[in-house]
Amino acid sequence: MIFRFLEYASNCEKYGIPFGVYVYSYAENVAEAEAEARWAVNLVKNYDMMQLPIFFDAEDAVLAALSTSELQAVTKAFID
């Protein structure tokens, strides 16, 4: 998937198309969510056309197993 992102992002840059990304999260805790967020920010930091948000996709069965307060903490950690 990362190769597809690099291809698509490069083409967006080439043709002047603004883009965003989403992260399909597997984070089970705050530390993992923070790591995923750092990874996403580092991935897109050099793209000028990265003008849309980084979206947090929280639908995996791992996340479904978290309590409401744990899911809120993981989501907040990624966003922060």
PASEDREN-46361 format. One record per atom (N, C-alpha, C, O): atom name; x, y, z; residue in one letter. Coordinates in steps of 0.02 Angstrom, whole numbers. Example, Ala and Ser with C-alpha at 12.3 -4.5 7.8 and 13.67 -1.06 7.14 Angstrom:
BEGIN
N_660_-284_390_a
CA_615_-225_390_a
C_660_-165_390_a
O_712_-166_423_a
N_642_-112_354_s
CA_684_-53_357_s
C_645_2_394_s
O_670_57_402_s
***
This chain:
BEGIN
N_41_-60_0_m
CA_0_0_0_m
C_43_63_0_m
O_25_113_-32_m
N_98_62_34_i
CA_140_122_37_i
C_165_141_-33_i
O_173_200_-49_i
N_178_90_-74_f
CA_201_104_-141_f
C_147_139_-182_f
O_161_184_-222_f
N_85_119_-172_r
CA_29_151_-206_r
C_24_223_-184_r
O_13_268_-224_r
N_30_235_-118_f
CA_27_303_-93_f
C_81_346_-127_f
O_67_401_-151_f
N_142_321_-129_l
CA_197_360_-159_l
C_183_374_-232_l
O_195_430_-256_l
N_157_325_-268_e
CA_139_335_-339_e
C_84_388_-346_e
O_91_435_-385_e
N_31_380_-308_y
CA_-26_426_-314_y
C_-7_496_-291_y
O_-26_545_-323_y
N_28_501_-236_a
CA_48_567_-211_a
C_94_602_-260_a
O_88_662_-271_a
N_140_565_-289_s
CA_185_594_-339_s
C_146_619_-400_s
O_161_673_-426_s
N_97_581_-421_n
CA_56_603_-478_n
C_14_663_-460_n
O_4_708_-502_n
N_-12_666_-400_c
CA_-48_726_-378_c
C_-2_787_-380_c
O_-22_840_-403_c
N_58_779_-355_e
CA_107_834_-358_e
C_120_854_-430_e
O_121_913_-447_e
N_131_805_-473_k
CA_147_818_-543_k
C_92_858_-578_k
O_106_902_-618_k
N_29_841_-564_y
CA_-28_872_-598_y
C_-63_926_-557_y
O_-114_952_-577_y
N_-35_943_-499_g
CA_-63_997_-458_g
C_-130_980_-426_g
O_-173_1024_-419_g
N_-140_918_-407_i
CA_-203_896_-378_i
C_-195_892_-302_i
O_-154_853_-277_i
N_-234_931_-265_p
CA_-232_925_-192_p
C_-255_856_-170_p
O_-299_826_-201_p
N_-226_831_-116_f
CA_-246_764_-91_f
C_-240_761_-16_f
O_-210_804_15_f
N_-271_710_13_g
CA_-266_694_83_g
C_-252_619_89_g
O_-247_584_39_g
N_-247_596_149_v
CA_-235_524_161_v
C_-278_501_219_v
O_-302_541_259_v
N_-286_435_224_y
CA_-316_408_284_y
C_-271_352_309_y
O_-236_320_271_y
N_-275_343_374_v
CA_-236_291_407_v
C_-285_240_435_v
O_-326_257_478_v
N_-281_180_411_y
CA_-321_125_438_y
C_-285_102_502_y
O_-235_67_498_y
N_-312_121_558_s
CA_-277_112_621_s
C_-284_41_650_s
O_-337_10_648_s
N_-228_18_676_y
CA_-227_-45_714_y
C_-205_-32_786_y
O_-189_-78_823_y
N_-204_31_805_a
CA_-181_50_871_a
C_-225_21_926_a
O_-287_28_923_a
N_-194_-10_974_e
CA_-230_-38_1031_e
C_-223_5_1093_e
O_-256_-7_1144_e
N_-181_56_1089_n
CA_-170_100_1146_n
C_-145_168_1122_n
O_-131_178_1063_n
N_-138_214_1169_v
CA_-117_282_1154_v
C_-48_285_1121_v
O_-39_321_1072_v
N_-1_247_1146_a
CA_67_248_1118_a
C_67_226_1045_a
O_102_256_1004_a
N_29_175_1029_e
CA_26_151_960_e
C_-9_203_915_e
O_11_212_857_e
N_-60_235_940_a
CA_-95_287_901_a
C_-48_346_888_a
O_-48_373_832_a
N_-9_365_937_e
CA_40_420_927_e
C_92_400_876_e
O_112_441_834_e
N_114_338_878_a
CA_164_314_829_a
C_134_314_759_a
O_168_334_711_a
N_72_293_751_e
CA_40_294_685_e
C_34_365_659_e
O_45_378_600_e
N_16_411_703_a
CA_10_482_683_a
C_77_511_661_a
O_81_546_611_a
N_130_496_699_r
CA_197_520_680_r
C_217_492_612_r
O_245_527_570_r
N_203_428_601_w
CA_218_396_537_w
C_182_431_480_w
O_212_446_428_w
N_117_445_489_a
CA_78_478_436_a
C_104_548_422_a
O_110_567_363_a
N_119_586_473_v
CA_144_654_464_v
C_211_652_428_v
O_223_692_383_v
N_255_607_448_n
CA_320_601_414_n
C_312_580_341_n
O_351_601_299_n
N_263_539_327_l
CA_252_515_259_l
C_233_571_212_l
O_254_572_154_l
N_194_619_235_v
CA_166_671_192_v
C_201_739_197_v
O_183_785_161_v
N_248_746_241_k
CA_276_812_256_k
C_309_847_197_k
O_314_908_197_k
N_332_811_147_n
CA_367_842_91_n
C_323_852_30_n
O_349_868_-24_n
N_259_842_36_y
CA_214_850_-21_y
C_177_917_-16_y
O_140_930_31_y
N_189_960_-65_d
CA_156_1026_-66_d
C_81_1021_-78_d
O_43_1063_-53_d
N_60_971_-116_m
CA_-11_965_-132_m
C_-51_928_-78_m
O_-111_917_-86_m
N_-18_909_-24_m
CA_-52_877_32_m
C_-90_933_69_m
O_-65_961_117_m
N_-150_948_44_q
CA_-189_1003_70_q
C_-252_981_106_q
O_-286_1021_139_q
N_-269_917_100_l
CA_-327_890_134_l
C_-304_854_197_l
O_-244_841_205_l
N_-349_837_241_p
CA_-330_808_306_p
C_-299_738_302_p
O_-303_703_251_p
N_-269_719_358_i
CA_-252_650_371_i
C_-311_623_411_i
O_-325_646_466_i
N_-344_573_383_f
CA_-403_545_416_f
C_-384_484_457_f
O_-339_446_438_f
N_-417_475_512_f
CA_-407_418_557_f
C_-464_370_548_f
O_-521_385_565_f
N_-450_311_522_d
CA_-500_260_508_d
C_-500_210_565_d
O_-454_171_573_d
N_-552_212_605_a
CA_-556_170_665_a
C_-613_120_660_a
O_-665_128_692_a
N_-604_69_619_e
CA_-659_21_610_e
C_-637_-52_619_e
O_-678_-97_614_e
N_-574_-63_632_d
CA_-549_-132_637_d
C_-576_-167_699_d
O_-596_-135_748_d
N_-577_-232_697_a
CA_-601_-272_753_a
C_-560_-260_816_a
O_-585_-265_872_a
N_-496_-244_807_v
CA_-453_-227_865_v
C_-482_-167_902_v
O_-487_-168_964_v
N_-500_-116_865_l
CA_-528_-56_896_l
C_-597_-70_925_l
O_-615_-39_975_l
N_-635_-114_894_a
CA_-701_-130_919_a
C_-698_-163_988_a
O_-746_-161_1026_a
N_-642_-194_1003_a
CA_-633_-227_1068_a
C_-617_-179_1124_a
O_-620_-197_1183_a
N_-601_-117_1107_l
CA_-584_-67_1158_l
C_-647_-39_1190_l
O_-700_-36_1158_l
N_-641_-19_1252_s
CA_-697_14_1285_s
C_-706_83_1254_s
O_-663_107_1218_s
N_-762_115_1268_t
CA_-774_182_1241_t
C_-720_231_1262_t
O_-696_270_1221_t
N_-701_229_1325_s
CA_-650_276_1349_s
C_-581_261_1318_s
O_-543_307_1304_s
N_-566_197_1308_e
CA_-503_179_1275_e
C_-502_202_1202_e
O_-452_229_1178_e
N_-558_191_1167_l
CA_-563_213_1097_l
C_-558_289_1092_l
O_-526_315_1047_l
N_-589_324_1138_q
CA_-584_397_1139_q
C_-512_419_1150_q
O_-488_466_1117_q
N_-477_386_1196_a
CA_-407_404_1210_a
C_-362_390_1150_a
O_-319_431_1134_a
N_-373_334_1117_v
CA_-333_316_1057_v
C_-346_367_1002_v
O_-299_391_970_v
N_-409_382_990_t
CA_-427_430_937_t
C_-399_499_952_t
O_-370_531_908_t
N_-406_521_1014_k
CA_-379_587_1033_k
C_-303_589_1026_k
O_-276_639_1004_k
N_-270_536_1045_a
CA_-197_533_1039_a
C_-176_540_966_a
O_-128_575_951_a
N_-211_507_921_f
CA_-194_512_849_f
C_-205_583_825_f
O_-162_611_791_f
N_-261_612_843_i
CA_-277_680_819_i
C_-229_732_848_i
O_-208_778_813_i
N_-213_724_911_d
CA_-167_773_942_d
C_-98_770_911_d
O_-53_807_931_d
***
